Amino acid sequence: METPPNQFSNGEITVTFSPRKCIHAENCAKGLSEVFRTSIIPWINLDAATTKKIICQIGKCPSGALNYQNN
């Protein structure tokens, strides 16, 4: 099954990104640049950090553009 363009999964969680909500504060990239890569497509690489670190960083998104759910 193909993943929609703004959904990313690592088997433990699925991260969704809502571009219309994003205020481009770049908290995600500043805090976890190996996962949230602003100059590479696909820009979210969930294999680059632990699920716990990713969930923590998503919680710091000021606009709510990043969300996750457990798989």
Buried (B, 14 or more C-beta within 10 A) or exposed (E): EEEEEBEBBBEBBBBBBEEEEBEEEEBBBEBBEEBBBEEEEEBBBBEBBEBEBBBEBBEEBEEEBBBBEEE
